[in-house]
């Protein structure tokens, strides 16, 4: 789309175009087959200017273009001199896909359900949408698996054997976790679209001679895996890996349960250490674990003394209430306790003689007179 400066009223707007200019350019491109998946053909000459305008309305609705004031979301575009600009920037330059690419991918993934049939479309529209997605991914400066991890993924290819399929899935799942989040997200979205397109029986042929799966593998293999040096590219390796990723994408991108638990525990520990997590939330999430909150050295010394004294006071009570000890043994242990912990002992027995009063308050039972013999009664006859 040619972009240039335009004057509207008293203002001049740079890098924009009029609706009529866009209709001229798009109509010529569609009739000549530029940007299509199959090249020029008889179907291109059947595209009318009105159909080109209708496609521009789709672009406006899905935020591929916007008017000069930044408005979009409807289809009120006419073949006139109103000014528009391209909206092809990322919402987040490092982490997201352009909105127009997402719209095109969604259109292919859910074809024809996501295609608005209320407006007339031309024959081969789906091929142009496919080429739009392909051009974007092929224009990326680096493959989705990145140059840095090329050797890593090539080594994983040795596991792509029938009897080692499960190991290959687990290895690829872990390797994909190493990818930068933007690359991993783009790869996941691309594989999801490819899987849906391959399984869509309603999708028209995207190529005159190649089958859909073959076309997808040949088109996107190099944008998924390739070395930094183009001369070292092995298209067979890239195609094998992409085919395996397509067939096992759900398992590969499912985070292992043990890894999720480990990460959750680590993050929870960090939150607790920073004092950001409520106690009830900790109990709900981690019922079998407990964590310590960092305290100052002064607090530690105070807690150490109070905890120790509470434990010794409990020990003193146990000595006093122990029914298995005789009074003599209790007095002996109490004297020993008094020598070792006089302050705790003083708090328990503040007055002199309170210890003896406590020990002597229990009544003593007299020993039965077992030695006394019962007198023998004599009969009156004696």
Secondary structure as GFF3:
##gff-version 3
##sequence-region A 1 382
A	DSSP	beta_strand	4	8	.	.	.	ID=ss1
A	DSSP	beta_strand	11	18	.	.	.	ID=ss2
A	DSSP	alpha_helix	19	32	.	.	.	ID=ss3
A	DSSP	three_ten_helix	42	46	.	.	.	ID=ss4
A	DSSP	alpha_helix	49	61	.	.	.	ID=ss5
A	DSSP	beta_strand	65	67	.	.	.	ID=ss6
A	DSSP	beta_strand	83	86	.	.	.	ID=ss7
A	DSSP	alpha_helix	99	109	.	.	.	ID=ss8
A	DSSP	alpha_helix	125	138	.	.	.	ID=ss9
A	DSSP	alpha_helix	150	156	.	.	.	ID=ss10
A	DSSP	three_ten_helix	157	159	.	.	.	ID=ss11
A	DSSP	three_ten_helix	162	164	.	.	.	ID=ss12
A	DSSP	alpha_helix	165	177	.	.	.	ID=ss13
A	DSSP	alpha_helix	181	198	.	.	.	ID=ss14
A	DSSP	alpha_helix	212	224	.	.	.	ID=ss15
A	DSSP	three_ten_helix	230	232	.	.	.	ID=ss16
A	DSSP	alpha_helix	235	247	.	.	.	ID=ss17
A	DSSP	alpha_helix	249	252	.	.	.	ID=ss18
A	DSSP	alpha_helix	257	273	.	.	.	ID=ss19
A	DSSP	alpha_helix	279	285	.	.	.	ID=ss20
A	DSSP	alpha_helix	297	321	.	.	.	ID=ss21
A	DSSP	alpha_helix	327	340	.	.	.	ID=ss22
A	DSSP	alpha_helix	342	348	.	.	.	ID=ss23
A	DSSP	alpha_helix	354	360	.	.	.	ID=ss24
###
